[in-house]
């Protein structure tokens, strides 16, 4: 059994709330032959609904692109940091001791000179 609300009940609640709002604004419920053109009113309401739908679609699309841009920035930052670490390691791996010509660590370059590098 679902724990989500019954949609029909929600719509009925909304209709009661709209009726109350109409009573507050106009003092009477909506009746036939009230001088309004119901099809014209409906058409205008549907046009408004289309505008609201399009607004929501645009905001969702914009939000999706903003989220993707944030992810791309985070990935670029992480890549740049990792690239710097790799550059440092490459420099150390290709450096030779100026005294003996060997790769460090050697008796001239202590082993702890590598400890300042972050792990990859």
Biopython code that builds the backbone (N, CA, C, O; Angstrom):
import numpy as np
from Bio.PDB.StructureBuilder import StructureBuilder

atoms = [
    (1, "UNK", "N", (0.842, -1.181, 0.000)),
    (1, "UNK", "CA", (0.000, 0.000, 0.000)),
    (1, "UNK", "C", (0.889, 1.246, 0.000)),
    (1, "UNK", "O", (1.895, 1.311, 0.706)),
    (2, "UNK", "N", (0.501, 2.210, -0.790)),
    (2, "UNK", "CA", (1.282, 3.429, -0.931)),
    (2, "UNK", "C", (1.072, 4.362, 0.253)),
    (2, "UNK", "O", (-0.026, 4.458, 0.802)),
    (3, "UNK", "N", (2.146, 5.046, 0.636)),
    (3, "UNK", "CA", (2.044, 6.021, 1.724)),
    (3, "UNK", "C", (1.941, 7.442, 1.184)),
    (3, "UNK", "O", (1.908, 8.401, 1.955)),
    (4, "UNK", "N", (1.889, 7.580, -0.141)),
    (4, "UNK", "CA", (1.772, 8.913, -0.737)),
    (4, "UNK", "C", (0.310, 9.350, -0.720)),
    (4, "UNK", "O", (-0.588, 8.508, -0.680)),
    (5, "UNK", "N", (0.066, 10.658, -0.750)),
    (5, "UNK", "CA", (-1.313, 11.141, -0.681)),
    (5, "UNK", "C", (-2.103, 10.808, -1.946)),
    (5, "UNK", "O", (-1.533, 10.669, -3.028)),
    (6, "UNK", "N", (-3.397, 10.686, -1.797)),
    (6, "UNK", "CA", (-4.313, 10.465, -2.916)),
    (6, "UNK", "C", (-4.416, 11.781, -3.687)),
    (6, "UNK", "O", (-4.814, 12.803, -3.126)),
    (7, "UNK", "N", (-4.066, 11.756, -4.939)),
    (7, "UNK", "CA", (-4.042, 12.968, -5.759)),
    (7, "UNK", "C", (-5.433, 13.578, -5.872)),
    (7, "UNK", "O", (-5.578, 14.800, -5.825)),
    (8, "UNK", "N", (-6.449, 12.749, -6.018)),
    (8, "UNK", "CA", (-7.812, 13.264, -6.131)),
    (8, "UNK", "C", (-8.186, 14.038, -4.869)),
    (8, "UNK", "O", (-8.825, 15.087, -4.949)),
    (9, "UNK", "N", (-7.790, 13.523, -3.701)),
    (9, "UNK", "CA", (-8.065, 14.240, -2.452)),
    (9, "UNK", "C", (-7.351, 15.594, -2.431)),
    (9, "UNK", "O", (-7.908, 16.588, -1.964)),
    (10, "UNK", "N", (-6.127, 15.626, -2.933)),
    (10, "UNK", "CA", (-5.389, 16.892, -2.989)),
    (10, "UNK", "C", (-6.089, 17.901, -3.900)),
    (10, "UNK", "O", (-6.184, 19.085, -3.576)),
    (11, "UNK", "N", (-6.575, 17.416, -5.045)),
    (11, "UNK", "CA", (-7.285, 18.303, -5.979)),
    (11, "UNK", "C", (-8.562, 18.834, -5.329)),
    (11, "UNK", "O", (-8.888, 20.012, -5.473)),
    (12, "UNK", "N", (-9.280, 17.974, -4.618)),
    (12, "UNK", "CA", (-10.516, 18.399, -3.948)),
    (12, "UNK", "C", (-10.190, 19.462, -2.896)),
    (12, "UNK", "O", (-10.910, 20.454, -2.772)),
    (13, "UNK", "N", (-9.115, 19.260, -2.144)),
    (13, "UNK", "CA", (-8.690, 20.272, -1.157)),
    (13, "UNK", "C", (-8.383, 21.599, -1.845)),
    (13, "UNK", "O", (-8.763, 22.665, -1.362)),
    (14, "UNK", "N", (-7.689, 21.516, -2.981)),
    (14, "UNK", "CA", (-7.370, 22.731, -3.730)),
    (14, "UNK", "C", (-8.638, 23.429, -4.213)),
    (14, "UNK", "O", (-8.719, 24.657, -4.191)),
    (15, "UNK", "N", (-9.626, 22.650, -4.649)),
    (15, "UNK", "CA", (-10.879, 23.241, -5.134)),
    (15, "UNK", "C", (-11.618, 23.942, -3.996)),
    (15, "UNK", "O", (-12.174, 25.023, -4.188)),
    (16, "UNK", "N", (-11.624, 23.334, -2.822)),
    (16, "UNK", "CA", (-12.257, 23.990, -1.666)),
    (16, "UNK", "C", (-11.539, 25.299, -1.331)),
    (16, "UNK", "O", (-12.180, 26.305, -1.025)),
    (17, "UNK", "N", (-10.213, 25.279, -1.391)),
    (17, "UNK", "CA", (-9.447, 26.488, -1.100)),
    (17, "UNK", "C", (-9.738, 27.576, -2.141)),
    (17, "UNK", "O", (-9.851, 28.751, -1.793)),
    (18, "UNK", "N", (-9.859, 27.187, -3.420)),
    (18, "UNK", "CA", (-10.183, 28.158, -4.467)),
    (18, "UNK", "C", (-11.584, 28.735, -4.269)),
    (18, "UNK", "O", (-11.811, 29.925, -4.491)),
    (19, "UNK", "N", (-12.522, 27.880, -3.848)),
    (19, "UNK", "CA", (-13.893, 28.360, -3.609)),
    (19, "UNK", "C", (-13.882, 29.396, -2.486)),
    (19, "UNK", "O", (-14.538, 30.432, -2.586)),
    (20, "UNK", "N", (-13.132, 29.111, -1.410)),
    (20, "UNK", "CA", (-13.042, 30.056, -0.292)),
    (20, "UNK", "C", (-12.412, 31.378, -0.743)),
    (20, "UNK", "O", (-12.866, 32.453, -0.350)),
    (21, "UNK", "N", (-11.376, 31.292, -1.560)),
    (21, "UNK", "CA", (-10.731, 32.496, -2.064)),
    (21, "UNK", "C", (-11.717, 33.320, -2.905)),
    (21, "UNK", "O", (-11.780, 34.542, -2.777)),
    (22, "UNK", "N", (-12.479, 32.641, -3.759)),
    (22, "UNK", "CA", (-13.479, 33.322, -4.578)),
    (22, "UNK", "C", (-14.548, 33.994, -3.723)),
    (22, "UNK", "O", (-14.993, 35.100, -4.028)),
    (23, "UNK", "N", (-14.948, 33.330, -2.671)),
    (23, "UNK", "CA", (-15.956, 33.903, -1.767)),
    (23, "UNK", "C", (-15.403, 35.150, -1.077)),
    (23, "UNK", "O", (-16.110, 36.145, -0.921)),
    (24, "UNK", "N", (-14.130, 35.090, -0.664)),
    (24, "UNK", "CA", (-13.508, 36.264, -0.026)),
    (24, "UNK", "C", (-13.411, 37.434, -0.997)),
    (24, "UNK", "O", (-13.668, 38.580, -0.628)),
    (25, "UNK", "N", (-13.036, 37.137, -2.245)),
    (25, "UNK", "CA", (-12.849, 38.203, -3.234)),
    (25, "UNK", "C", (-14.171, 38.776, -3.754)),
    (25, "UNK", "O", (-14.326, 39.991, -3.876)),
    (26, "UNK", "N", (-15.135, 37.874, -4.063)),
    (26, "UNK", "CA", (-16.339, 38.308, -4.785)),
    (26, "UNK", "C", (-17.621, 38.221, -3.950)),
    (26, "UNK", "O", (-18.660, 38.752, -4.341)),
    (27, "UNK", "N", (-17.537, 37.555, -2.812)),
    (27, "UNK", "CA", (-18.708, 37.467, -1.932)),
    (27, "UNK", "C", (-19.737, 36.432, -2.334)),
    (27, "UNK", "O", (-20.679, 36.188, -1.579)),
    (28, "UNK", "N", (-19.592, 35.815, -3.494)),
    (28, "UNK", "CA", (-20.522, 34.768, -3.971)),
    (28, "UNK", "C", (-19.722, 33.703, -4.694)),
    (28, "UNK", "O", (-18.642, 33.980, -5.215)),
    (29, "UNK", "N", (-20.249, 32.474, -4.730)),
    (29, "UNK", "CA", (-19.560, 31.435, -5.504)),
    (29, "UNK", "C", (-19.765, 31.681, -7.005)),
    (29, "UNK", "O", (-20.668, 32.413, -7.410)),
    (30, "UNK", "N", (-18.930, 31.073, -7.797)),
    (30, "UNK", "CA", (-19.062, 31.187, -9.248)),
    (30, "UNK", "C", (-20.364, 30.530, -9.687)),
    (30, "UNK", "O", (-20.644, 29.382, -9.341)),
    (31, "UNK", "N", (-21.156, 31.278, -10.456)),
    (31, "UNK", "CA", (-22.456, 30.801, -10.927)),
    (31, "UNK", "C", (-22.534, 30.990, -12.445)),
    (31, "UNK", "O", (-21.755, 31.730, -13.045)),
    (32, "UNK", "N", (-23.490, 30.299, -13.031)),
    (32, "UNK", "CA", (-23.751, 30.483, -14.459)),
    (32, "UNK", "C", (-24.404, 31.833, -14.706)),
    (32, "UNK", "O", (-24.957, 32.444, -13.792)),
    (33, "UNK", "N", (-24.334, 32.282, -15.929)),
    (33, "UNK", "CA", (-24.955, 33.544, -16.364)),
    (33, "UNK", "C", (-24.521, 34.722, -15.482)),
    (33, "UNK", "O", (-25.332, 35.537, -15.043)),
    (34, "UNK", "N", (-23.215, 34.770, -15.247)),
    (34, "UNK", "CA", (-22.675, 35.827, -14.396)),
    (34, "UNK", "C", (-22.089, 36.986, -15.197)),
    (34, "UNK", "O", (-21.477, 37.892, -14.633)),
    (35, "UNK", "N", (-22.279, 36.950, -16.504)),
    (35, "UNK", "CA", (-21.777, 38.019, -17.355)),
    (35, "UNK", "C", (-20.362, 37.779, -17.876)),
    (35, "UNK", "O", (-19.875, 38.557, -18.696)),
    (36, "UNK", "N", (-19.710, 36.748, -17.433)),
    (36, "UNK", "CA", (-18.355, 36.444, -17.898)),
    (36, "UNK", "C", (-18.426, 35.457, -19.048)),
    (36, "UNK", "O", (-19.409, 34.734, -19.207)),
    (37, "UNK", "N", (-17.384, 35.438, -19.835)),
    (37, "UNK", "CA", (-17.285, 34.489, -20.953)),
    (37, "UNK", "C", (-16.367, 33.358, -20.503)),
    (37, "UNK", "O", (-15.144, 33.502, -20.507)),
    (38, "UNK", "N", (-16.955, 32.248, -20.119)),
    (38, "UNK", "CA", (-16.204, 31.146, -19.501)),
    (38, "UNK", "C", (-15.122, 30.598, -20.423)),
    (38, "UNK", "O", (-14.017, 30.317, -19.960)),
    (39, "UNK", "N", (-15.407, 30.436, -21.722)),
    (39, "UNK", "CA", (-14.392, 29.907, -22.633)),
    (39, "UNK", "C", (-13.219, 30.876, -22.778)),
    (39, "UNK", "O", (-12.066, 30.448, -22.837)),
    (40, "UNK", "N", (-13.504, 32.168, -22.834)),
    (40, "UNK", "CA", (-12.442, 33.162, -22.916)),
    (40, "UNK", "C", (-11.607, 33.131, -21.632)),
    (40, "UNK", "O", (-10.378, 33.165, -21.687)),
    (41, "UNK", "N", (-12.283, 33.067, -20.468)),
    (41, "UNK", "CA", (-11.565, 32.974, -19.189)),
    (41, "UNK", "C", (-10.680, 31.731, -19.155)),
    (41, "UNK", "O", (-9.518, 31.796, -18.754)),
    (42, "UNK", "N", (-11.234, 30.611, -19.577)),
    (42, "UNK", "CA", (-10.471, 29.359, -19.589)),
    (42, "UNK", "C", (-9.262, 29.482, -20.511)),
    (42, "UNK", "O", (-8.152, 29.095, -20.144)),
    (43, "UNK", "N", (-9.482, 30.021, -21.709)),
    (43, "UNK", "CA", (-8.393, 30.190, -22.664)),
    (43, "UNK", "C", (-7.274, 31.039, -22.063)),
    (43, "UNK", "O", (-6.099, 30.693, -22.179)),
    (44, "UNK", "N", (-7.636, 32.145, -21.426)),
    (44, "UNK", "CA", (-6.622, 33.012, -20.820)),
    (44, "UNK", "C", (-5.908, 32.318, -19.668)),
    (44, "UNK", "O", (-4.701, 32.484, -19.492)),
    (45, "UNK", "N", (-6.647, 31.544, -18.887)),
    (45, "UNK", "CA", (-6.017, 30.777, -17.798)),
    (45, "UNK", "C", (-5.049, 29.737, -18.361)),
    (45, "UNK", "O", (-3.976, 29.516, -17.799)),
    (46, "UNK", "N", (-5.428, 29.101, -19.469)),
    (46, "UNK", "CA", (-4.543, 28.102, -20.079)),
    (46, "UNK", "C", (-3.292, 28.762, -20.668)),
    (46, "UNK", "O", (-2.201, 28.195, -20.616)),
    (47, "UNK", "N", (-3.460, 29.953, -21.222)),
    (47, "UNK", "CA", (-2.273, 30.683, -21.694)),
    (47, "UNK", "C", (-1.338, 30.986, -20.526)),
    (47, "UNK", "O", (-0.122, 30.827, -20.638)),
    (48, "UNK", "N", (-1.912, 31.424, -19.406)),
    (48, "UNK", "CA", (-1.092, 31.663, -18.216)),
    (48, "UNK", "C", (-0.395, 30.380, -17.773)),
    (48, "UNK", "O", (0.780, 30.392, -17.406)),
    (49, "UNK", "N", (-1.141, 29.269, -17.813)),
    (49, "UNK", "CA", (-0.555, 27.981, -17.417)),
    (49, "UNK", "C", (0.624, 27.625, -18.328)),
    (49, "UNK", "O", (1.644, 27.118, -17.860)),
    (50, "UNK", "N", (0.479, 27.892, -19.628)),
    (50, "UNK", "CA", (1.582, 27.625, -20.563)),
    (50, "UNK", "C", (2.811, 28.447, -20.200)),
    (50, "UNK", "O", (3.937, 27.956, -20.271)),
    (51, "UNK", "N", (2.593, 29.687, -19.817)),
    (51, "UNK", "CA", (3.712, 30.550, -19.425)),
    (51, "UNK", "C", (4.392, 29.985, -18.181)),
    (51, "UNK", "O", (5.621, 29.942, -18.114)),
    (52, "UNK", "N", (3.606, 29.555, -17.199)),
    (52, "UNK", "CA", (4.177, 28.993, -15.966)),
    (52, "UNK", "C", (4.939, 27.698, -16.253)),
    (52, "UNK", "O", (6.002, 27.449, -15.685)),
    (53, "UNK", "N", (4.379, 26.882, -17.140)),
    (53, "UNK", "CA", (5.054, 25.628, -17.502)),
    (53, "UNK", "C", (6.389, 25.932, -18.176)),
    (53, "UNK", "O", (7.408, 25.317, -17.862)),
    (54, "UNK", "N", (6.374, 26.880, -19.098)),
    (54, "UNK", "CA", (7.610, 27.226, -19.811)),
    (54, "UNK", "C", (8.639, 27.816, -18.861)),
    (54, "UNK", "O", (9.832, 27.541, -18.982)),
    (55, "UNK", "N", (8.178, 28.626, -17.916)),
    (55, "UNK", "CA", (9.087, 29.178, -16.913)),
    (55, "UNK", "C", (9.748, 28.048, -16.129)),
    (55, "UNK", "O", (10.965, 28.048, -15.947)),
    (56, "UNK", "N", (8.956, 27.095, -15.669)),
    (56, "UNK", "CA", (9.495, 25.974, -14.892)),
    (56, "UNK", "C", (10.494, 25.167, -15.724)),
    (56, "UNK", "O", (11.551, 24.771, -15.232)),
    (57, "UNK", "N", (10.146, 24.930, -16.984)),
    (57, "UNK", "CA", (11.056, 24.181, -17.861)),
    (57, "UNK", "C", (12.389, 24.920, -18.022)),
    (57, "UNK", "O", (13.456, 24.310, -17.964)),
    (58, "UNK", "N", (12.315, 26.223, -18.221)),
    (58, "UNK", "CA", (13.518, 27.026, -18.399)),
    (58, "UNK", "C", (14.365, 27.025, -17.129)),
    (58, "UNK", "O", (15.588, 26.897, -17.187)),
    (59, "UNK", "N", (13.705, 27.168, -15.987)),
    (59, "UNK", "CA", (14.443, 27.174, -14.717)),
    (59, "UNK", "C", (15.093, 25.830, -14.446)),
    (59, "UNK", "O", (16.219, 25.771, -13.954)),
    (60, "UNK", "N", (14.395, 24.757, -14.763)),
    (60, "UNK", "CA", (14.997, 23.425, -14.576)),
    (60, "UNK", "C", (16.189, 23.242, -15.494)),
    (60, "UNK", "O", (17.226, 22.733, -15.072)),
    (61, "UNK", "N", (16.050, 23.658, -16.762)),
    (61, "UNK", "CA", (17.145, 23.525, -17.716)),
    (61, "UNK", "C", (18.334, 24.362, -17.265)),
    (61, "UNK", "O", (19.474, 23.897, -17.299)),
    (62, "UNK", "N", (18.071, 25.590, -16.845)),
    (62, "UNK", "CA", (19.131, 26.475, -16.367)),
    (62, "UNK", "C", (19.806, 25.865, -15.139)),
    (62, "UNK", "O", (21.031, 25.880, -15.026)),
    (63, "UNK", "N", (19.004, 25.334, -14.229)),
    (63, "UNK", "CA", (19.557, 24.691, -13.038)),
    (63, "UNK", "C", (20.430, 23.502, -13.373)),
    (63, "UNK", "O", (21.456, 23.268, -12.735)),
    (64, "UNK", "N", (20.007, 22.740, -14.399)),
    (64, "UNK", "CA", (20.798, 21.580, -14.817)),
    (64, "UNK", "C", (22.150, 22.034, -15.349)),
    (64, "UNK", "O", (23.180, 21.440, -15.030)),
    (65, "UNK", "N", (22.145, 23.092, -16.164)),
    (65, "UNK", "CA", (23.408, 23.589, -16.708)),
    (65, "UNK", "C", (24.283, 24.175, -15.621)),
    (65, "UNK", "O", (25.503, 24.020, -15.662)),
    (66, "UNK", "N", (23.682, 24.847, -14.648)),
    (66, "UNK", "CA", (24.465, 25.402, -13.553)),
    (66, "UNK", "C", (25.121, 24.283, -12.751)),
    (66, "UNK", "O", (26.285, 24.392, -12.366)),
    (67, "UNK", "N", (24.380, 23.214, -12.500)),
    (67, "UNK", "CA", (24.939, 22.079, -11.756)),
    (67, "UNK", "C", (26.078, 21.433, -12.544)),
    (67, "UNK", "O", (27.105, 21.067, -11.972)),
    (68, "UNK", "N", (25.891, 21.294, -13.857)),
    (68, "UNK", "CA", (26.946, 20.705, -14.680)),
    (68, "UNK", "C", (28.179, 21.601, -14.706)),
    (68, "UNK", "O", (29.305, 21.105, -14.697)),
    (69, "UNK", "N", (27.975, 22.914, -14.738)),
    (69, "UNK", "CA", (29.111, 23.836, -14.730)),
    (69, "UNK", "C", (29.871, 23.740, -13.412)),
    (69, "UNK", "O", (31.102, 23.769, -13.401)),
    (70, "UNK", "N", (29.145, 23.627, -12.302)),
    (70, "UNK", "CA", (29.807, 23.482, -11.000)),
    (70, "UNK", "C", (30.626, 22.198, -10.955)),
    (70, "UNK", "O", (31.757, 22.199, -10.469)),
    (71, "UNK", "N", (30.060, 21.102, -11.462)),
    (71, "UNK", "CA", (30.773, 19.827, -11.492)),
    (71, "UNK", "C", (32.036, 19.949, -12.353)),
    (71, "UNK", "O", (33.098, 19.446, -11.985)),
    (72, "UNK", "N", (31.909, 20.617, -13.492)),
    (72, "UNK", "CA", (33.065, 20.790, -14.374)),
    (72, "UNK", "C", (34.154, 21.612, -13.686)),
    (72, "UNK", "O", (35.339, 21.304, -13.817)),
    (73, "UNK", "N", (33.760, 22.651, -12.958)),
    (73, "UNK", "CA", (34.747, 23.462, -12.232)),
    (73, "UNK", "C", (35.452, 22.624, -11.175)),
    (73, "UNK", "O", (36.670, 22.713, -11.023)),
    (74, "UNK", "N", (34.695, 21.813, -10.443)),
    (74, "UNK", "CA", (35.286, 20.961, -9.411)),
    (74, "UNK", "C", (36.253, 19.962, -10.027)),
    (74, "UNK", "O", (37.338, 19.736, -9.491)),
    (75, "UNK", "N", (35.868, 19.361, -11.151)),
    (75, "UNK", "CA", (36.748, 18.399, -11.820)),
    (75, "UNK", "C", (38.013, 19.078, -12.334)),
    (75, "UNK", "O", (39.108, 18.523, -12.237)),
    (76, "UNK", "N", (37.855, 20.285, -12.881)),
    (76, "UNK", "CA", (39.026, 21.011, -13.391)),
    (76, "UNK", "C", (39.980, 21.352, -12.251)),
    (76, "UNK", "O", (41.196, 21.230, -12.401)),
    (77, "UNK", "N", (39.441, 21.772, -11.126)),
    (77, "UNK", "CA", (40.277, 22.099, -9.968)),
    (77, "UNK", "C", (41.024, 20.862, -9.474)),
    (77, "UNK", "O", (42.219, 20.922, -9.182)),
    (78, "UNK", "N", (40.310, 19.740, -9.384)),
    (78, "UNK", "CA", (40.945, 18.492, -8.945)),
    (78, "UNK", "C", (42.016, 18.055, -9.940)),
    (78, "UNK", "O", (43.091, 17.605, -9.544)),
    (79, "UNK", "N", (41.722, 18.187, -11.227)),
    (79, "UNK", "CA", (42.699, 17.800, -12.248)),
    (79, "UNK", "C", (43.941, 18.668, -12.157)),
    (79, "UNK", "O", (45.060, 18.163, -12.244)),
    (80, "UNK", "N", (43.754, 19.975, -11.983)),
    (80, "UNK", "CA", (44.898, 20.884, -11.878)),
    (80, "UNK", "C", (45.760, 20.529, -10.667)),
    (80, "UNK", "O", (46.988, 20.545, -10.754)),
    (81, "UNK", "N", (45.130, 20.211, -9.550)),
    (81, "UNK", "CA", (45.894, 19.846, -8.345)),
    (81, "UNK", "C", (46.666, 18.556, -8.580)),
    (81, "UNK", "O", (47.839, 18.463, -8.219)),
    (82, "UNK", "N", (46.026, 17.567, -9.177)),
    (82, "UNK", "CA", (46.701, 16.294, -9.448)),
    (82, "UNK", "C", (47.824, 16.500, -10.464)),
    (82, "UNK", "O", (48.883, 15.883, -10.355)),
    (83, "UNK", "N", (47.596, 17.347, -11.431)),
    (83, "UNK", "CA", (48.614, 17.636, -12.434)),
    (83, "UNK", "C", (49.849, 18.260, -11.792)),
    (83, "UNK", "O", (50.970, 17.938, -12.186)),
    (84, "UNK", "N", (49.670, 19.141, -10.815)),
    (84, "UNK", "CA", (50.798, 19.748, -10.110)),
    (84, "UNK", "C", (51.594, 18.696, -9.345)),
    (84, "UNK", "O", (52.825, 18.710, -9.346)),
    (85, "UNK", "N", (50.877, 17.783, -8.692)),
    (85, "UNK", "CA", (51.561, 16.708, -7.957)),
    (85, "UNK", "C", (52.386, 15.861, -8.924)),
    (85, "UNK", "O", (53.535, 15.517, -8.646)),
    (86, "UNK", "N", (51.781, 15.532, -10.060)),
    (86, "UNK", "CA", (52.502, 14.715, -11.041)),
    (86, "UNK", "C", (53.720, 15.460, -11.596)),
    (86, "UNK", "O", (54.768, 14.857, -11.821)),
    (87, "UNK", "N", (53.581, 16.756, -11.814)),
    (87, "UNK", "CA", (54.727, 17.545, -12.281)),
    (87, "UNK", "C", (55.857, 17.506, -11.256)),
    (87, "UNK", "O", (57.021, 17.350, -11.626)),
    (88, "UNK", "N", (55.527, 17.645, -9.975)),
    (88, "UNK", "CA", (56.547, 17.605, -8.921)),
    (88, "UNK", "C", (57.229, 16.243, -8.898)),
    (88, "UNK", "O", (58.453, 16.162, -8.799)),
    (89, "UNK", "N", (56.453, 15.189, -8.987)),
    (89, "UNK", "CA", (57.028, 13.841, -8.966)),
    (89, "UNK", "C", (57.906, 13.596, -10.190)),
    (89, "UNK", "O", (58.957, 12.962, -10.099)),
    (90, "UNK", "N", (57.460, 14.109, -11.335)),
    (90, "UNK", "CA", (58.262, 13.947, -12.548)),
    (90, "UNK", "C", (59.587, 14.697, -12.421)),
    (90, "UNK", "O", (60.637, 14.191, -12.816)),
    (91, "UNK", "N", (59.528, 15.901, -11.869)),
    (91, "UNK", "CA", (60.775, 16.664, -11.664)),
    (91, "UNK", "C", (61.722, 15.894, -10.755)),
    (91, "UNK", "O", (62.919, 15.809, -11.031)),
    (92, "UNK", "N", (61.187, 15.329, -9.666)),
    (92, "UNK", "CA", (62.041, 14.571, -8.743)),
    (92, "UNK", "C", (62.581, 13.310, -9.406)),
    (92, "UNK", "O", (63.732, 12.931, -9.192)),
    (93, "UNK", "N", (61.742, 12.665, -10.212)),
    (93, "UNK", "CA", (62.172, 11.419, -10.852)),
    (93, "UNK", "C", (63.244, 11.664, -11.913)),
    (93, "UNK", "O", (64.076, 10.796, -12.175)),
    (94, "UNK", "N", (63.218, 12.830, -12.509)),
    (94, "UNK", "CA", (64.196, 13.110, -13.566)),
    (94, "UNK", "C", (65.391, 13.904, -13.063)),
    (94, "UNK", "O", (66.357, 14.107, -13.798)),
    (95, "UNK", "N", (65.334, 14.353, -11.820)),
    (95, "UNK", "CA", (66.487, 15.070, -11.251)),
    (95, "UNK", "C", (67.587, 14.066, -10.917)),
    (95, "UNK", "O", (67.326, 12.956, -10.453)),
    (96, "UNK", "N", (68.792, 14.481, -11.160)),
    (96, "UNK", "CA", (69.955, 13.685, -10.782)),
    (96, "UNK", "C", (70.736, 14.451, -9.743)),
    (96, "UNK", "O", (70.783, 15.681, -9.757)),
    (97, "UNK", "N", (71.338, 13.719, -8.856)),
    (97, "UNK", "CA", (72.195, 14.342, -7.853)),
    (97, "UNK", "C", (73.369, 15.004, -8.573)),
    (97, "UNK", "O", (74.035, 14.383, -9.401)),
    (98, "UNK", "N", (73.607, 16.264, -8.244)),
    (98, "UNK", "CA", (74.688, 17.017, -8.894)),
    (98, "UNK", "C", (76.074, 16.497, -8.475)),
    (98, "UNK", "O", (77.072, 16.750, -9.149)),
    (99, "UNK", "N", (76.113, 15.768, -7.351)),
    (99, "UNK", "CA", (77.415, 15.280, -6.857)),
    (99, "UNK", "C", (77.752, 13.925, -7.462)),
    (99, "UNK", "O", (78.831, 13.742, -8.025)),
    (100, "UNK", "N", (76.800, 12.947, -7.342)),
    (100, "UNK", "CA", (77.139, 11.583, -7.764)),
    (100, "UNK", "C", (76.465, 11.164, -9.070)),
    (100, "UNK", "O", (76.830, 10.139, -9.647)),
    (101, "UNK", "N", (75.488, 11.939, -9.544)),
    (101, "UNK", "CA", (74.832, 11.606, -10.812)),
    (101, "UNK", "C", (73.737, 10.568, -10.695)),
    (101, "UNK", "O", (73.173, 10.157, -11.709)),
    (102, "UNK", "N", (73.418, 10.129, -9.475)),
    (102, "UNK", "CA", (72.366, 9.146, -9.274)),
    (102, "UNK", "C", (71.033, 9.862, -9.016)),
    (102, "UNK", "O", (70.980, 11.049, -8.697)),
    (103, "UNK", "N", (69.950, 9.067, -9.173)),
    (103, "UNK", "CA", (68.635, 9.595, -8.787)),
    (103, "UNK", "C", (68.566, 9.655, -7.267)),
    (103, "UNK", "O", (69.015, 8.726, -6.595)),
    (104, "UNK", "N", (68.018, 10.719, -6.718)),
    (104, "UNK", "CA", (67.803, 10.756, -5.269)),
    (104, "UNK", "C", (66.786, 9.680, -4.887)),
    (104, "UNK", "O", (65.968, 9.314, -5.731)),
    (105, "UNK", "N", (66.795, 9.171, -3.693)),
    (105, "UNK", "CA", (67.701, 9.539, -2.614)),
    (105, "UNK", "C", (69.059, 8.845, -2.770)),
    (105, "UNK", "O", (69.170, 7.703, -3.214)),
    (106, "UNK", "N", (70.021, 9.565, -2.398)),
    (106, "UNK", "CA", (71.384, 9.027, -2.357)),
    (106, "UNK", "C", (72.049, 9.589, -1.111)),
    (106, "UNK", "O", (71.389, 10.241, -0.303)),
    (107, "UNK", "N", (73.335, 9.349, -0.942)),
    (107, "UNK", "CA", (73.970, 9.853, 0.277)),
    (107, "UNK", "C", (74.029, 11.377, 0.319)),
    (107, "UNK", "O", (74.239, 11.954, 1.387)),
    (108, "UNK", "N", (73.848, 12.041, -0.827)),
    (108, "UNK", "CA", (73.897, 13.504, -0.870)),
    (108, "UNK", "C", (72.510, 14.157, -0.728)),
    (108, "UNK", "O", (72.403, 15.296, -0.273)),
    (109, "UNK", "N", (71.440, 13.422, -1.123)),
    (109, "UNK", "CA", (70.059, 13.936, -1.037)),
    (109, "UNK", "C", (69.288, 12.998, -0.110)),
    (109, "UNK", "O", (69.051, 11.845, -0.468)),
    (110, "UNK", "N", (68.897, 13.463, 1.059)),
    (110, "UNK", "CA", (68.245, 12.575, 2.020)),
    (110, "UNK", "C", (66.881, 12.082, 1.528)),
    (110, "UNK", "O", (66.212, 12.732, 0.725)),
    (111, "UNK", "N", (66.499, 10.921, 2.036)),
    (111, "UNK", "CA", (65.223, 10.300, 1.668)),
    (111, "UNK", "C", (64.031, 11.160, 2.087)),
    (111, "UNK", "O", (62.999, 11.135, 1.417)),
    (112, "UNK", "N", (64.147, 11.921, 3.181)),
    (112, "UNK", "CA", (63.016, 12.713, 3.667)),
    (112, "UNK", "C", (62.678, 13.881, 2.762)),
    (112, "UNK", "O", (61.671, 14.551, 2.994)),
    (113, "UNK", "N", (63.484, 14.156, 1.729)),
    (113, "UNK", "CA", (63.158, 15.239, 0.799)),
    (113, "UNK", "C", (61.925, 14.886, -0.027)),
    (113, "UNK", "O", (61.319, 15.766, -0.639)),
    (114, "UNK", "N", (61.548, 13.608, -0.052)),
    (114, "UNK", "CA", (60.365, 13.193, -0.790)),
    (114, "UNK", "C", (59.102, 13.257, 0.062)),
    (114, "UNK", "O", (57.997, 13.198, -0.476)),
    (115, "UNK", "N", (59.243, 13.376, 1.348)),
    (115, "UNK", "CA", (58.067, 13.309, 2.241)),
    (115, "UNK", "C", (57.148, 14.505, 2.122)),
    (115, "UNK", "O", (56.002, 14.442, 2.569)),
    (116, "UNK", "N", (57.618, 15.596, 1.530)),
    (116, "UNK", "CA", (56.762, 16.784, 1.423)),
    (116, "UNK", "C", (55.750, 16.658, 0.276)),
    (116, "UNK", "O", (54.827, 17.465, 0.171)),
    (117, "UNK", "N", (55.923, 15.655, -0.573)),
    (117, "UNK", "CA", (54.989, 15.487, -1.682)),
    (117, "UNK", "C", (53.704, 14.826, -1.216)),
    (117, "UNK", "O", (53.744, 13.878, -0.431)),
    (118, "UNK", "N", (52.566, 15.314, -1.689)),
    (118, "UNK", "CA", (51.310, 14.635, -1.350)),
    (118, "UNK", "C", (51.212, 13.330, -2.114)),
    (118, "UNK", "O", (51.803, 13.202, -3.186)),
    (119, "UNK", "N", (50.479, 12.356, -1.589)),
    (119, "UNK", "CA", (50.341, 11.081, -2.302)),
    (119, "UNK", "C", (49.490, 11.263, -3.547)),
    (119, "UNK", "O", (48.632, 12.144, -3.594)),
    (120, "UNK", "N", (49.721, 10.436, -4.550)),
    (120, "UNK", "CA", (48.918, 10.551, -5.777)),
    (120, "UNK", "C", (47.701, 9.665, -5.690)),
    (120, "UNK", "O", (46.901, 9.622, -6.624)),
]
sb = StructureBuilder()
sb.init_structure("model")
sb.init_model(0)
sb.init_chain("A")
sb.init_seg("    ")
for serial, (resi, resn, name, xyz) in enumerate(atoms, 1):
    if name == "N":
        sb.init_residue(resn, " ", resi, " ")
    sb.init_atom(name, np.array(xyz, "f"), 0.0, 1.0, " ", f" {name:<3s}", serial, name[0])
structure = sb.get_structure()
